[in-house]
Each structure stands twice: as structure tokens, then as C-alpha cells.
């Protein structure tokens, strides 16, 4: 007899401490049943199993098999044509996914018609065992032959990128909303096309390795690792999240709000449109990492936030100057010529959600007046020559967009960094097979300056937008040469007064400071 499933929408009168599962899935370009104002009342009575997609049906059956009587599915638990309900529920993602016992992930399905389970060749997930003989190596880890002259080593051959193929390259991982679902869930069961994978914050299990995965295997890249500091973790999050797709571009920060709340609660820090106040000013030095991902979008927050841009974001500057590699040891950088006086952001009721606008009031040394014209294959990421006054200098540019601008260089800091001015070549005699060539670095020291490329807002004195970042010197010259050019290429006082909002005091070096605002 065919099993009868009784499915209905539950209100909040659920017994306390009830365990529930969640579902991560790709909506895809297919029509499927959703919760609307028109069917809200009927869904509280009954949701016909036959009306649901194959993925939803599979998830319901699986949840029941695991003993769950409650399953949270976004499209069936949020009223899709009610903006207020959507904003309210989207702000609860941290507690919804974080409080679940299991996240069922339709990782391999491109839409709801494909379900959780796939036809596949089981040979593709089996391991291959090999035995090799190492001549002349005695008592090597492995099995010695009968006379003890050689060693036999046992190997297990597997696909080293199985997590990448099953998860990172899957349709689900391309969807921005599912990023925080994976991050927040304490346990996720991936139903991928190649195989099923179970992962939590401490372990990962494959069908290939049911007990545990080998420790020297491809790393999952989780940001939950205890070895990652907050800075490094956030840079990884932004880098990975920014590669995923959003149907509605203004959801950029909303779809990450649950993750932001997690870190805010853990570290007790203030959130500013995708940036943490404690990470300033280094947090301003992000760059767009692909040529197709440029251009700002309306209602996406201030230009100084990475969330204002499309495409993959490179955010390693957030930690590379401070963490070497995983701790918070101080790095010799100085920001005496740059000071953030005030930051204000205006958001929706959810402080971690959509940012309407934001301003950053800055005290800085004199801006460098430059001219740059886009060109070349990758005009947003290259080494270019900037014209300052009557001179020119090579600078590494990373533009957010490619339009020709009247530009200024806003210095954030100078730093001394260890370089590979000399390499020493030697051989290691400890390698098991052959000689391993090592190139130990004999550190030299060189200086550099980093900052923002900004453009003035028309008819608004002292107001600028960010359009990129720079590093000086580029492939030629020295920082001293650049600073000499800075001193020669300074603006006249008359021009300075028309460019800045205010003239401030002087810094420790006796340089005049000014006030501007970034929006």
C-alpha cells in the first residue's frame, strides 16, 4: 500500500527542544510550489506531497527516515510575495541553520526536478590499492622484503580533488544564499553527483573513506578551523562568497547576514556594510579579482565596501600584513598619514543586512593628483604609469571599474616588508627519493606605500568615491623616489582648499593633514 505523507506548515507553537532538519537547494529555472499569501491558510492544513518537487519529496522522506518530524525549507517557510516576512525571516538565518540538527544538501542538483539521488558508477568512488618496491631503502615505513634489502610500500590511490568535484564545483556552491547555510549548519549531508559526503565543523567523511578522510588529503578550506584568526577567516569568507551568484544583486549583504551575526556575537565587534571596524584601515584594501566583475550597482552600499562591487574579491591584504601566517603578531606598517575619524552606515532594520548608504570621514595627507587612461587586456589589474605634477611613476593599479577618471591617490600607510632579495641554492640529502632542491630566502627589506584610488564626486567639495587600490612602487623605482615625486607634485594651497572639506593639523612628520569624505 502506498505510504500517505501528511505535510503541513507549522506555526511557532512547536514543542520546545524539538529537533529539526533544514534543506539547502538550488531553485533553478523551473516552476515549483512556493508559500504565498494566497495559499498560506491551506498550507497550514495540508501540503500535497505530489505537488512538491522531487528534491523536496526526497528531503521529506529522508528527514522522516532519520527521525525528524520538522523540516525547514526556505521556499515553503517564508512567504515569498510578502516583503516584510521575507526581510524578517532572512534576518533569522543564523538561528535557523545554526539551530538545526542536520542540513540536507541537494548539492549535485541543478533544480528541484533532479532530487537528492543520482545514477552513478560506484567504481568512481572506490579506492585503488598499489604496492611499490623501493630499491636500496632498508627499514623504510612499509613492508620489508625477505632479505631486508628493499622495502615495499602500500599506497591507496584516490581522486585528490573529490571534495572539489562533489561540492565546490557543484551547482549548489555557485548560489550565494547557500554559502551561509553551509557555514552555519553544525552538520551537512551532501548529496552530490559523484558521492555522498558528510561534514561538520571538525570532521569530513566520504563514501570513499567512510570512517574519516586522510589527514594529508585536499583540505576542505573551512573557515571554522581553530588555526584561522578572525582576519584570515573573514578574508576567506569574502573571497569565497563573492565568487557565488545572486539573482537579486541587492541581496549581497542580506545573504551573508547570518555569518556576520555569528562573528559579531563571537568577537563582539561592530559591522559596517561587510567590513569590521576593528579591521580598519586594512579592510579597505580589497580589490576586484576578475575583469568581468567590475562596476558598482545601485543600492549596494558605500564604494569603500567590497559589497558594492560584483565579481570575485581579493581580500588577502586584510591579514597578510598582520598575520604571519595565522596569528596576530604586529607587522611593521604605519598609518601616520591616514586616520578614520568617523564611519556612518544606514541599513534596513537588520544591522547585518542591506546597507542603503555609508560615509567615511578621513584625515589624510595631501592627495596625489594623477591621470590614468584605461587600456590593455586587463585594464583593471596591471602596472601603470601615473602622472603626478610634471613627473610620472610606475604604480601597481587594481581598478574596481574601467571608466576613465580624474583620479587621486589616497595614502593609507607605508610599510617595511621582508623580500627575497637573494636566494641561496642548496640540496637536501634527507629526501627519501632523489635530491630535493631548496631555495631558502635570505631576507632583504624594501619599502612600499599602499592606498586607495579615489575620484571626486561632481559639485560636492571634499566628497570622493573609491575606484581602486594602488601599491607604490610598481615594477620599477623605489619608495623614496615616489615620496620625492610626491613632495614635488603637491597641489597648490589654492587647489587644496577647493579639493578638501577642511584643512586639519599636522602629523608627526610635520606634514599638513586634510579632511575628506568617502561615500
C-alpha positions as CSV (number, residue, x, y, z in Angstrom):
1,X,0.0,0.0,0.0
2,X,1.3,3.4,-0.9
3,X,2.5,5.4,2.1
4,X,0.5,8.5,2.9
5,X,2.6,11.5,3.9
6,X,0.9,14.2,6.0
7,X,2.7,17.5,5.4
8,X,1.7,20.9,6.7
9,X,3.1,24.3,7.6
10,X,3.7,24.5,11.3
11,X,3.4,27.7,13.3
12,X,5.7,28.6,16.1
13,X,3.8,26.5,18.6
14,X,6.3,23.7,18.3
15,X,7.3,21.7,21.4
16,X,10.5,23.2,23.0
17,X,13.8,21.5,22.2
18,X,12.3,19.9,19.1
19,X,14.9,18.7,16.7
20,X,14.6,19.7,13.0
21,X,16.5,19.4,9.7
22,X,17.0,22.1,7.1
23,X,17.3,21.8,3.3
24,X,19.9,23.6,1.0
25,X,18.9,23.5,-2.6
26,X,19.2,25.3,-5.9
27,X,15.9,26.9,-7.1
28,X,16.9,26.7,-10.7
29,X,14.8,27.8,-13.7
30,X,11.8,25.6,-13.1
31,X,8.4,26.4,-11.6
32,X,7.7,24.8,-8.2
33,X,5.3,25.3,-5.4
34,X,6.1,28.2,-3.0
35,X,4.5,29.6,0.1
36,X,2.4,32.7,-0.9
37,X,-0.1,34.8,0.8
38,X,-2.8,33.1,-1.3
39,X,-2.0,29.6,-0.1
40,X,-0.8,30.3,3.5
41,X,-4.1,29.2,5.1
42,X,-4.3,25.9,3.1
43,X,-0.6,25.1,3.7
44,X,-1.3,25.2,7.4
45,X,-3.8,22.3,6.8
46,X,-2.1,20.2,4.2
47,X,0.6,20.4,1.5
48,X,0.0,17.6,-1.1
49,X,3.2,15.6,-1.5
50,X,2.5,15.2,-5.2
51,X,2.7,19.0,-5.6
52,X,6.3,19.2,-4.4
53,X,9.5,18.8,-6.5
54,X,11.5,15.6,-6.4
55,X,14.1,17.3,-4.2
56,X,11.5,18.3,-1.7
57,X,10.0,14.9,-1.7
58,X,13.3,13.1,-1.3
59,X,14.3,15.5,1.6
60,X,11.0,14.8,3.4
61,X,11.4,11.1,3.1
62,X,15.0,11.3,4.3
63,X,14.2,13.5,7.2
64,X,11.5,11.0,8.4
65,X,13.9,8.1,7.9
66,X,16.3,10.0,10.2
67,X,13.6,10.5,12.8
68,X,12.9,14.2,12.2
69,X,9.3,15.5,12.3
70,X,10.2,19.0,11.3
71,X,12.0,20.2,8.1
72,X,12.7,23.8,7.2
73,X,12.7,24.7,3.5
74,X,13.1,28.4,2.6
75,X,10.6,28.5,-0.2
76,X,7.9,26.7,1.9
77,X,8.6,28.5,5.2
78,X,9.0,32.1,4.0
79,X,6.0,33.9,2.4
80,X,7.6,34.7,-1.0
81,X,5.3,37.5,-2.0
82,X,5.4,39.3,1.3
83,X,8.4,41.6,1.6
84,X,8.1,42.2,5.3
85,X,8.0,38.4,6.1
86,X,11.0,37.8,3.8
87,X,13.1,40.5,5.5
88,X,12.1,39.2,8.9
89,X,12.9,35.6,8.1
90,X,16.1,36.3,6.2
91,X,17.4,38.0,9.3
92,X,16.9,34.8,11.3
93,X,19.2,32.6,9.1
94,X,21.9,32.3,11.8
95,X,19.5,30.8,14.3
96,X,17.5,28.7,11.7
97,X,20.5,26.9,10.2
98,X,22.7,27.2,13.3
99,X,20.0,25.6,15.5
100,X,19.3,22.7,13.1
101,X,20.5,19.1,13.9
102,X,21.2,18.4,10.2
103,X,21.3,20.3,6.9
104,X,20.3,18.1,4.0
105,X,22.1,19.5,1.0
106,X,20.9,18.8,-2.6
107,X,24.5,19.6,-3.7
108,X,24.5,18.0,-7.1
109,X,21.0,19.0,-8.3
110,X,20.7,21.9,-10.7
111,X,17.0,22.3,-9.9
112,X,14.2,20.7,-7.9
113,X,13.4,18.1,-10.5
114,X,16.7,16.2,-10.1
115,X,16.2,15.2,-6.4
116,X,18.9,14.0,-4.0
117,X,19.9,10.7,-5.5
118,X,21.8,10.1,-8.8
119,X,22.6,7.2,-11.1
120,X,26.3,6.7,-10.9
121,X,29.2,4.4,-11.4
122,X,30.3,3.0,-8.0
123,X,33.7,2.3,-9.4
124,X,34.3,6.0,-9.5
125,X,34.3,6.2,-5.7
126,X,36.3,3.1,-5.0
127,X,40.0,3.3,-4.0
128,X,42.8,1.5,-5.8
129,X,45.5,-0.2,-3.8
130,X,49.1,-0.3,-5.1
131,X,52.2,-1.9,-3.8
132,X,55.6,-0.4,-4.8
133,X,59.1,-1.6,-4.2
134,X,61.8,0.9,-3.2
135,X,65.3,-0.5,-4.1
136,X,68.1,0.1,-1.7
137,X,65.9,1.5,1.1
138,X,66.1,-0.6,4.2
139,X,63.6,-0.4,7.1
140,X,61.5,2.2,5.2
141,X,58.0,2.7,6.5
142,X,56.1,-0.1,4.8
143,X,56.9,-3.8,4.3
144,X,60.5,-5.1,4.0
145,X,61.2,-7.9,1.6
146,X,62.6,-11.3,2.7
147,X,66.3,-10.3,2.7
148,X,65.7,-6.8,4.1
149,X,67.4,-5.1,1.2
150,X,64.4,-3.4,-0.2
151,X,61.1,-2.0,1.1
152,X,57.6,-2.4,-0.3
153,X,55.2,0.4,0.3
154,X,51.4,0.2,0.2
155,X,49.5,3.0,-1.4
156,X,45.9,4.0,-1.6
157,X,45.1,5.9,-4.8
158,X,42.1,8.2,-4.8
159,X,40.9,11.3,-6.5
160,X,42.6,14.1,-4.6
161,X,40.0,16.6,-5.7
162,X,36.9,14.6,-4.7
163,X,35.6,17.3,-2.4
164,X,36.1,19.9,-5.1
165,X,34.3,17.9,-7.7
166,X,31.5,16.8,-5.4
167,X,30.9,20.2,-3.6
168,X,32.9,23.2,-4.7
169,X,32.2,22.6,-8.4
170,X,28.6,21.7,-7.8
171,X,25.5,23.8,-8.8
172,X,24.7,24.5,-5.1
173,X,28.1,26.1,-4.4
174,X,27.5,28.6,-7.2
175,X,24.5,30.1,-5.3
176,X,25.3,32.8,-2.9
177,X,22.5,32.1,-0.4
178,X,23.7,28.6,0.3
179,X,27.1,29.9,1.4
180,X,25.8,30.8,4.9
181,X,23.7,27.7,5.0
182,X,26.8,25.5,4.8
183,X,28.7,27.7,7.2
184,X,26.1,28.0,9.9
185,X,24.9,24.4,9.9
186,X,26.5,22.2,12.5
187,X,26.3,19.2,10.2
188,X,25.7,18.9,6.5
189,X,25.0,15.8,4.5
190,X,25.9,16.5,0.8
191,X,24.1,14.5,-1.9
192,X,26.5,15.1,-4.7
193,X,26.5,13.6,-8.2
194,X,29.8,11.7,-7.6
195,X,29.2,10.6,-4.0
196,X,27.6,11.5,-0.6
197,X,29.7,13.5,1.8
198,X,29.1,14.2,5.5
199,X,30.8,17.1,7.1
200,X,30.7,19.0,10.4
201,X,33.0,21.6,11.9
202,X,35.6,19.0,12.9
203,X,35.3,16.1,10.5
204,X,34.5,15.1,7.0
205,X,33.5,11.6,5.7
206,X,33.3,10.4,2.2
207,X,31.8,7.3,0.7
208,X,35.3,6.6,-0.4
209,X,36.5,6.9,3.2
210,X,33.5,6.2,5.4
211,X,35.5,6.3,8.7
212,X,37.3,9.6,8.1
213,X,39.3,11.3,5.4
214,X,43.1,11.1,5.3
215,X,44.7,13.9,7.1
216,X,47.1,14.7,4.2
217,X,44.2,15.0,1.8
218,X,42.9,18.1,0.0
219,X,41.7,20.5,2.6
220,X,38.1,21.5,2.7
221,X,39.1,25.1,3.1
222,X,36.7,25.6,6.1
223,X,36.9,28.9,7.9
224,X,35.9,27.1,11.1
225,X,39.5,25.9,11.7
226,X,40.9,26.9,15.0
227,X,44.1,27.9,13.3
228,X,42.5,30.8,11.5
229,X,42.3,34.1,13.1
230,X,39.3,36.4,12.6
231,X,41.0,38.4,10.0
232,X,42.1,35.5,7.9
233,X,38.7,33.8,8.3
234,X,36.8,36.8,7.1
235,X,39.1,37.3,4.1
236,X,38.4,33.6,3.1
237,X,34.7,34.1,3.6
238,X,34.6,37.3,1.5
239,X,36.8,35.7,-1.2
240,X,34.7,32.5,-1.5
241,X,31.3,34.2,-1.1
242,X,32.0,36.9,-3.7
243,X,32.5,34.2,-6.3
244,X,28.9,32.9,-6.0
245,X,25.9,34.1,-7.9
246,X,22.9,36.3,-6.7
247,X,19.7,36.6,-8.7
248,X,18.9,39.9,-6.9
249,X,22.1,41.9,-6.6
250,X,20.8,44.0,-3.7
251,X,20.8,40.8,-1.6
252,X,24.6,40.9,-1.4
253,X,24.9,41.6,2.3
254,X,21.5,40.1,3.2
255,X,22.6,36.6,2.0
256,X,25.7,36.9,4.3
257,X,23.9,38.4,7.3
258,X,23.8,35.1,9.3
259,X,27.5,34.7,9.0
260,X,28.1,38.3,10.0
261,X,25.9,37.8,13.1
262,X,27.9,34.7,14.0
263,X,31.2,36.7,14.1
264,X,29.6,39.7,15.8
265,X,28.4,37.5,18.6
266,X,31.7,35.7,18.9
267,X,34.1,38.6,18.8
268,X,31.8,41.5,20.0
269,X,32.8,43.7,17.1
270,X,30.9,46.4,15.0
271,X,29.8,45.6,11.5
272,X,29.9,48.2,8.8
273,X,28.5,47.1,5.4
274,X,30.6,44.0,5.1
275,X,33.6,45.4,7.0
276,X,34.5,45.1,10.7
277,X,35.5,48.3,12.4
278,X,38.4,46.6,14.2
279,X,39.9,45.6,10.8
280,X,40.2,49.2,9.5
281,X,42.1,50.6,7.8
282,X,43.5,47.4,6.2
283,X,39.9,46.3,5.4
284,X,39.7,49.0,2.8
285,X,42.4,47.4,0.7
286,X,40.3,44.8,-1.2
287,X,40.4,44.5,-4.9
288,X,38.2,43.1,-7.7
289,X,39.9,39.9,-8.9
290,X,38.3,39.3,-12.3
291,X,37.9,41.5,-15.3
292,X,34.2,40.6,-15.7
293,X,33.3,41.5,-12.2
294,X,33.6,45.3,-12.2
295,X,31.1,48.1,-11.9
296,X,29.0,49.2,-8.9
297,X,25.3,48.5,-8.6
298,X,22.6,50.7,-7.1
299,X,21.5,50.3,-3.5
300,X,24.6,48.2,-2.6
301,X,26.2,50.4,0.0
302,X,29.2,52.6,0.0
303,X,32.0,52.4,-2.6
304,X,34.6,51.7,0.2
305,X,32.9,48.3,0.9
306,X,33.7,45.2,-1.2
307,X,29.9,44.5,-1.2
308,X,29.4,47.5,-3.6
309,X,31.0,45.5,-6.4
310,X,30.3,42.5,-8.5
311,X,32.6,39.6,-9.0
312,X,35.4,37.8,-7.1
313,X,37.0,39.9,-4.4
314,X,40.6,39.6,-3.4
315,X,40.9,40.3,0.3
316,X,44.3,38.9,1.4
317,X,45.6,42.3,2.4
318,X,43.3,42.1,5.3
319,X,45.6,39.7,7.1
320,X,48.8,39.3,5.1
321,X,50.4,42.4,6.7
322,X,49.4,41.4,10.2
323,X,49.2,37.6,10.4
324,X,52.2,35.5,9.6
325,X,50.6,33.1,8.9
326,X,47.9,32.5,11.5
327,X,48.5,34.7,14.5
328,X,48.2,38.4,15.2
329,X,51.8,39.4,15.6
330,X,52.2,43.0,14.6
331,X,53.7,43.8,11.2
332,X,55.9,46.9,10.7
333,X,53.3,49.1,8.9
334,X,52.5,52.6,9.8
335,X,49.3,54.7,9.2
336,X,50.5,58.0,10.5
337,X,49.3,59.8,7.3
338,X,45.8,58.4,7.5
339,X,43.1,58.4,10.2
340,X,39.5,57.4,10.1
341,X,37.6,60.0,12.1
342,X,34.0,58.7,11.7
343,X,32.1,56.0,9.9
344,X,28.3,56.0,9.5
345,X,26.1,53.5,7.7
346,X,22.4,53.4,7.1
347,X,20.8,50.0,6.9
348,X,17.5,48.3,6.9
349,X,16.2,47.2,10.4
350,X,18.7,44.3,10.2
351,X,22.0,45.9,11.0
352,X,23.8,43.0,9.2
353,X,21.5,43.1,6.2
354,X,21.1,45.5,3.3
355,X,23.1,48.7,3.5
356,X,21.5,51.8,1.9
357,X,24.5,54.1,2.1
358,X,27.5,54.9,4.2
359,X,30.1,57.6,4.7
360,X,33.7,57.6,6.0
361,X,35.2,60.8,7.2
362,X,39.0,60.7,6.9
363,X,42.0,62.8,7.9
364,X,44.8,62.3,5.4
365,X,48.0,63.9,3.9
366,X,47.8,65.7,0.6
367,X,46.2,63.7,-2.2
368,X,48.3,63.0,-5.2
369,X,46.7,64.4,-8.4
370,X,47.0,61.7,-11.1
371,X,45.8,60.9,-14.6
372,X,45.2,57.4,-15.9
373,X,43.6,56.1,-19.1
374,X,42.3,52.5,-19.3
375,X,43.6,50.1,-21.9
376,X,45.1,46.7,-22.4
377,X,43.7,43.2,-21.9
378,X,43.2,43.5,-18.2
379,X,42.7,47.3,-17.6
380,X,41.6,46.8,-14.0
381,X,44.6,44.9,-12.8
382,X,48.1,45.9,-14.1
383,X,51.1,48.1,-13.5
384,X,50.6,51.5,-15.0
385,X,52.3,54.9,-15.0
386,X,50.6,57.7,-13.1
387,X,51.4,61.3,-13.9
388,X,51.9,63.4,-10.9
389,X,52.6,67.1,-11.5
390,X,55.2,67.2,-14.2
391,X,56.6,63.7,-13.5
392,X,55.5,60.1,-13.8
393,X,56.0,57.0,-11.8
394,X,55.2,53.2,-12.1
395,X,52.5,52.0,-9.8
396,X,50.6,48.8,-9.4
397,X,46.9,49.6,-10.0
398,X,43.9,47.4,-9.2
399,X,40.8,49.2,-10.5
400,X,37.2,48.5,-9.4
401,X,35.8,49.8,-12.7
402,X,37.4,50.7,-16.0
403,X,36.0,54.1,-16.8
404,X,38.4,56.9,-17.4
405,X,38.6,59.1,-14.3
406,X,40.2,62.1,-12.9
407,X,41.9,60.3,-10.1
408,X,43.7,61.0,-6.8
409,X,45.8,58.7,-4.7
410,X,44.9,58.5,-1.1
411,X,47.8,57.1,1.0
412,X,46.8,54.7,3.8
413,X,50.2,53.6,5.0
414,X,53.8,52.8,4.3
415,X,55.4,49.6,5.5
416,X,58.7,47.7,5.6
417,X,58.3,44.2,4.3
418,X,60.6,41.2,4.1
419,X,61.6,40.5,0.5
420,X,63.5,37.8,-1.4
421,X,66.4,40.0,-2.4
422,X,68.8,37.0,-2.6
423,X,68.1,33.3,-2.9
424,X,70.6,30.6,-1.8
425,X,70.6,27.3,-3.6
426,X,71.4,24.1,-1.7
427,X,70.4,20.5,-1.8
428,X,68.7,18.4,0.9
429,X,70.2,15.0,1.5
430,X,67.4,13.9,3.7
431,X,64.9,13.3,0.9
432,X,63.8,9.7,0.6
433,X,64.0,9.6,-3.2
434,X,66.5,11.7,-5.0
435,X,67.7,15.2,-4.1
436,X,65.2,17.9,-3.2
437,X,66.2,21.4,-4.3
438,X,65.5,24.1,-1.7
439,X,65.7,27.8,-2.2
440,X,66.0,29.3,1.3
441,X,65.2,33.0,1.3
442,X,67.8,35.4,2.6
443,X,65.6,38.3,3.6
444,X,66.1,41.8,2.4
445,X,64.0,44.8,3.3
446,X,62.1,47.1,0.9
447,X,59.5,49.7,1.4
448,X,56.2,50.3,-0.2
449,X,53.2,52.5,0.1
450,X,49.6,51.4,-0.3
451,X,46.3,53.2,-0.6
452,X,43.1,53.9,-2.4
453,X,42.5,55.3,-5.9
454,X,39.6,57.8,-5.5
455,X,37.6,60.0,-7.8
456,X,35.8,63.3,-6.8
457,X,32.0,63.5,-6.8
458,X,30.9,66.2,-9.1
459,X,29.9,69.5,-7.4
460,X,30.5,68.1,-3.9
461,X,33.6,69.6,-2.3
462,X,35.7,67.1,-0.5
463,X,33.5,64.1,-1.3
464,X,35.0,61.1,-3.2
465,X,34.2,57.6,-4.2
466,X,36.7,54.7,-4.2
467,X,37.5,53.2,-7.6
468,X,40.5,51.0,-6.8
469,X,43.7,50.4,-4.8
470,X,47.4,51.1,-5.6
471,X,50.8,50.0,-4.5
472,X,54.0,52.0,-5.0
473,X,56.5,51.5,-6.3
474,X,55.4,49.2,-9.1
475,X,57.9,47.2,-11.2
476,X,60.5,50.0,-11.1
477,X,61.7,52.7,-8.8
478,X,61.8,52.9,-5.0
479,X,59.5,54.3,-2.4
480,X,62.0,57.1,-1.8
481,X,61.7,58.1,-5.4
482,X,58.0,58.1,-5.2
483,X,58.0,60.2,-2.0
484,X,60.3,62.7,-3.7
485,X,57.8,62.9,-6.5
486,X,55.0,63.3,-4.0
487,X,56.7,66.3,-2.5
488,X,57.4,67.9,-5.9
489,X,53.9,67.1,-7.2
490,X,51.9,68.5,-4.4
491,X,48.9,70.7,-5.1
492,X,49.0,74.4,-4.6
493,X,47.2,75.7,-1.5
494,X,44.5,77.2,-3.6
495,X,43.7,73.9,-5.3
496,X,44.0,72.1,-1.9
497,X,41.3,74.3,-0.3
498,X,38.9,73.6,-3.2
499,X,39.6,69.9,-3.1
500,X,39.2,69.1,0.6
501,X,36.4,69.7,3.1
502,X,38.7,71.1,5.8
503,X,42.4,71.8,6.5
504,X,43.4,69.9,9.7
505,X,46.5,69.9,11.8
506,X,49.9,68.3,11.0
507,X,51.2,64.8,11.5
508,X,54.3,63.6,13.4
509,X,56.4,64.3,10.4
510,X,55.1,67.9,10.2
511,X,53.0,67.3,7.0
512,X,49.8,69.1,6.6
513,X,46.6,67.0,7.1
514,X,43.2,67.4,5.4
515,X,39.7,66.2,5.8
516,X,37.8,64.3,3.1
517,X,34.7,62.0,3.0
518,X,34.4,58.7,1.1
519,X,30.9,57.6,0.1
